[in-house]
């Protein structure tokens, strides 16, 4: 067995590595892949290809985006990533072997790609970088293949600018490789002159590129599309790529060992010892949580959101908004919203953040409520906020939906035409165009319902008056139960019990079999603080709820709002009002 | 670079498409429905080929023959009518002040149909400007992704970036304005963290900080004095609102605005109490061609946002002495839009002094977001105004500018889909008749116009290509080195 493993060691290690990479992306970090997919819209058109190729690093960008689109189905993307990683490792090992590294150093050739894997833990690192590295490593292997010195010189001189244009600034690794190779093998006077020339040539190319494209010179040296943000690059962004050239040369230091198997075992253990903590550190759980909520919101997995939140109630704005939306979509907002952490009315709807991630669940909430113009605006802003100027197929789809609901078919068709050039949205887009052309929009999915929810009378959107806007939405169509629950939820989270009492009578228009618990709790609190008795209360309240508030009041009166015993009331509106967020004034008589 | 890759791909694709020819086609007694709608338009001699396709996009092949009324002809046979630029120009030049007759045959489901011929008129008036400048930006709300100011050679399809916001991420660029289409003197604004107003004269750039303690804020909507010594600006405290209903999206209104004139040589702002009134918002300044009159719009300031629908502007004027930089002491209303329950915006006097183009909408001044907005023209010889029905559409027709000889104007219109604004050109003859406007030609108009996610706005003619060192400009924007301006005491 050991002999077989030893004989097929490379294949075995590559398969093992590929499998781990696949399992990691397919089952551990699949939400990360969905996250990446939603911030691009890869089009199979000549214009798109030409547009990408018209800037440095364009081919890597194009191929990176092409591969990223498969993250629509994360398991396909996981396979692709596994193959890209295996290819990079293979090229690293090949370069090392061609430079003269001993076979026994093979396991260490996994180090650069594992570091790259760790680097991808930053959600703003894009697949463009691994693809660019494949192109560069391929070019290095090509360089090693030349026997003729003249041809090799011509190849190098040609590849420096070409590779820069195709793969971007990471192409400097090619020059770095050639220079190290020359230093090791041709360290003559001429060689040094040649090296100096190559370094200068490599350095001047990005500067010259600045005459062809409109980007700051610094970005032409750092890279346009490896990282989503303009600045705040992680340190690994600068340290990891050089390892693809450095490691093959460092492997030359390893001499042929007497005990090959032992050597390999030690090396494998070393790689594992380095990789595990590095990867654990690079993929923090909280980032994944946000991405997972986002993916579930996108696919309408409302029960899954609540199941996840029941295990660990999210406290970040993204998670809170997602959970509230899921509660609203499952009809549980009135009963259960205070069972989860609440951060105020902004946990339902807010539009103050000009981010490219946070507004996704808000946009979804607007859409599901029937506030179509607000959903459209939020989606448009998300797309415009994507820092690397890309468009988003997810956003484009939602914009098309909003315009269809609004009856703006010509605008919708513009977005649908674009989506029809994509791989995974093509079918839907064609179907929608057919629906529009054949007047079948109302019979498709939820369009008719959302259309009936939309406003009838115009006004200017006003964030501070959200409760009134929700009220108008509900009065416009009393079948819109979620609008009612969001309106009441807004007043409760805002601690505005006066408005709550004003709006709650409209509950008669909603088909509840019983008054939701949090409404009972809020009304009971209001009634007791204003009337000091339960008698004459117009709302029917469950006996358990009435008993609970008396216990709650007793503890608050005797021990104050910080009493540990109040923990048992976690999940009630009173707890939110007096314990969780006690700092604000309440808009009713506090007696 | 992009162009060559594009040509290569096109060449490969064209080799294998549209091989059959119209042999005894079935005659159809109707005009072809083409996109863009070039049927009956009037074009200048220098315009790029009017490439078009069938509007429904279902044809397999088009065969188009163009015959000049004086001489020459062209024949194209392809997926869409894609004319050779040089051949097109030869034909159009040979038929100046004549007409071109288009015979269109369409292959659909393997059968050829021939439509009624249509004509395109070649104007006797030259369009003597080199091209157009405009901003391309997604028609969004508050955040902007990639955008920039571009220029387009009107004789072909070449477009060049003047300045893109990729040079300084996060910045917004707007209001590129040259002096009577002469790009040797122009201004533009940069908004965002590195905000500034650029004044470029004969290649020399000056980045201004136009905020002063005595004025409302930065300079906004510009208009050059014909002498080049002054530039009038509005200064606006602008807010946006967002509509709930689908047919409206964005509302732009000013809490307050004033008009002021910047004197380039002294870096001074010349103020006038009549242009800085307390209860009225003055906006959209424009100098007359002789430089002795400053036109502007004015509206009674409302309570915002509640009163945004009551914000209505009239067109007024005040005299201006270029020698002293002094304003007159009275304001005349020359178009009372408020009386019509309308609002006037973007006055643009023709450079020959005969007309003023302006836009009328129901309220406000940001007419591009108003479906009802339409263009009007005032004949300054008679004082009479009329809507330009020949050029207006049911959707927003808004910002406009004149070409150097004042026989052509360019304007933005959302007539294609109600949201994305595009550029149309129309001519005006000596009798004040306006021709049917035509959409700015593109090589592949269907793909370009129906799939672009950018709007064109603030178009203007440019007599020659604008020269701006965008790389150096990018550095200068990021450097935050600004020249302060001050109010003349």
Interface residues (C-beta under 8 A of the other chain):
Chain A: X45 X46 X47 X49 X50 X51 X53 X54 X210 X211 X212 X213 X214 X215 X216 X217 X230 X354 X371 X372 X373 X374 X376 X377 X380 X381 X383 X384 X385 X386 X387 X389 X391 X405 X406 X407 X408 X410 X411 X413 X414 X415 X417 X418 X454 X455 X457 X458 X459 X460 X461 X462 X469
Chain B: X1 X2 X5 X6 X9 X10 X13 X138 X140 X141 X142 X143 X144 X145 X146 X148 X161 X163 X164 X166 X167 X168 X169 X241 X242 X243 X244 X245 X246 X247 X248 X249 X251 X305 X308 X416 X417 X418 X419 X420 X447 X450 X451 X452 X453 X470 X471 X474 X475 X478
